[in-house]
Amino acid sequence: MSGDLASLVDVFGRVGLIGAVFAGVPFCVYMFASETMAKTRRTRPAARARGGGRKLTD
């Protein structure tokens, strides 16, 4: 019984790890994108006031 349980936990652990990676990557990308959007939204009026046009970096 303990051997079956161990192999079951091993399989679920691998599937869970793969699932976490596949679920985590889009989440990280989304968080990074939203953070970047928030930064550009914050800096864009200042850049426009300086006449920077499309410049996003300070």
N, C-alpha and C positions, 0 to 999 in steps of 0.2 A: 504493500500500500504506500509506503513512504517513497519508494522509487517512482511510482506513478505520479504521486503528488509533486515530487521534485521536478519531473520532466514536464508536468503540466505548468508548474510555476515558471520553469525555464522558458517554455513556449510563450506563455502569457507575458513574461518579462520582455522577451524579444519583440513580440508584437506591440507591446505597450511602448517600448523604446522607439521603434520605427514610427508608431502612430504619433508619439510625442514630437518626434523630429518633423514629421510631415505637417502636424498641426502647428508646431512652433515656428517653423520658417515663415509661412504667410503672416502669422501674427507679428513676428519681429519686423517683417517688411512693412506691414501696415502701421506699426507703431513708429518706425523710422520715417515713413512717408508722412504721417500725420504731424510728427515733430518738425520735420523739414517744412511742411506747409505752414505750420504755425510760425516758424522762424521767418520764412519769406513774407508772410502776411504782416509780421511785426516790422520788418526792415524795409518793406517796399515803400510805405509813405515817406520815410526818411530819405530813401534814395530818390524818390520823385521830387522831394523838396530841394535836394541838392542838384537836381537835373540829371540824375543817374540813368533815367530811362529804364532799361531792362536789367541793370546791374543788381545782382542779388547779394553780393559779398560787400562787406564794409571796407 
